[in-house]
């Protein structure tokens, strides 16, 4: 319940649960967007949907942010190209993973990328505990025994590629963030759209330009990018960064739930255990990084 300050002024203080609730709402919308995108794969394919999502998101960003008002100098072009190419690759390979394995499992493997960045150069004993939990979770997801798992090996490979891409995306993004006068996100999204367009056009062709497909692509772009990113910005004003990181560690479980509700993807008990282990590793490493800072 909102508590109003009626004597000195008319401002109000939001309840403590508001920030976490916004984070979970963001995760729910984002993963429902991913599930909806997978539902549409039969129409344009995974690459076609990637092209639609990135291309429409780039158009929205260009219209809203108008980055041409601050044209990047030569010293920033290389950083923008690396950032944008990695953003495009990350989206391409994770959608290829979605096409082959449940989205909850794909997201659980994908978050190993930022986890690797956090644990790089780990020295404390607790860091190795989180690393072991993550590797154990990954090991439980790998189809080492045919009778215990039916996961597609190529789907797992694409998810691992998405994890590596996410890790590099973070590294390149940090370097680009130093150029505060340049709208790196908008320019990077444009590069990502150009990077992904050829494969999407090759797969789906003129189908991408039909009105109903464009509308569906716009819905995916809004659900997967525009709305959740906006909600995250609001949430970051209400919760500390380390708490935000811990809350976001629940993304694989939220993705698995979205996959079940929208696509009917049900997971085995061992797969849920693997997801939980990876979530614990992400949350624990986030808290550990906070203590180091």
Secondary structure as the mmCIF struct_conf table of DSSP 4:
data_model
#
loop_
_struct_conf.conf_type_id
_struct_conf.id
_struct_conf.beg_label_comp_id
_struct_conf.beg_label_asym_id
_struct_conf.beg_label_seq_id
_struct_conf.end_label_comp_id
_struct_conf.end_label_asym_id
_struct_conf.end_label_seq_id
STRN STRN1 UNK A 3 UNK A 4
TURN_TY1_P TURN_TY1_P1 UNK A 6 UNK A 8
BEND BEND1 UNK A 10 UNK A 10
STRN STRN2 UNK A 12 UNK A 13
TURN_TY1_P TURN_TY1_P2 UNK A 16 UNK A 16
HELX_RH_AL_P HELX_RH_AL_P1 UNK A 17 UNK A 39
TURN_TY1_P TURN_TY1_P3 UNK A 40 UNK A 40
HELX_RH_AL_P HELX_RH_AL_P2 UNK A 41 UNK A 65
HELX_RH_3T_P HELX_RH_3T_P1 UNK A 67 UNK A 70
HELX_LH_PP_P HELX_LH_PP_P1 UNK A 71 UNK A 73
HELX_RH_AL_P HELX_RH_AL_P3 UNK A 74 UNK A 98
TURN_TY1_P TURN_TY1_P4 UNK A 99 UNK A 100
BEND BEND2 UNK A 101 UNK A 101
HELX_RH_AL_P HELX_RH_AL_P4 UNK A 103 UNK A 110
TURN_TY1_P TURN_TY1_P5 UNK A 111 UNK A 111
HELX_RH_AL_P HELX_RH_AL_P5 UNK A 112 UNK A 119
TURN_TY1_P TURN_TY1_P6 UNK A 120 UNK A 121
BEND BEND3 UNK A 124 UNK A 124
HELX_RH_AL_P HELX_RH_AL_P6 UNK A 125 UNK A 141
BEND BEND4 UNK A 142 UNK A 142
BEND BEND5 UNK A 144 UNK A 145
TURN_TY1_P TURN_TY1_P7 UNK A 146 UNK A 148
HELX_RH_AL_P HELX_RH_AL_P7 UNK A 153 UNK A 177
TURN_TY1_P TURN_TY1_P8 UNK A 178 UNK A 178
TURN_TY1_P TURN_TY1_P9 UNK A 180 UNK A 181
BEND BEND6 UNK A 182 UNK A 182
HELX_RH_AL_P HELX_RH_AL_P8 UNK A 184 UNK A 204
HELX_RH_3T_P HELX_RH_3T_P2 UNK A 205 UNK A 209
BEND BEND7 UNK A 210 UNK A 210
HELX_RH_AL_P HELX_RH_AL_P9 UNK A 211 UNK A 221
HELX_RH_PI_P HELX_RH_PI_P1 UNK A 222 UNK A 226
HELX_RH_AL_P HELX_RH_AL_P10 UNK A 227 UNK A 236
TURN_TY1_P TURN_TY1_P10 UNK A 237 UNK A 238
BEND BEND8 UNK A 239 UNK A 239
HELX_RH_AL_P HELX_RH_AL_P11 UNK A 241 UNK A 248
TURN_TY1_P TURN_TY1_P11 UNK A 249 UNK A 250
HELX_RH_AL_P HELX_RH_AL_P12 UNK A 251 UNK A 263
HELX_RH_AL_P HELX_RH_AL_P13 UNK A 269 UNK A 292
#
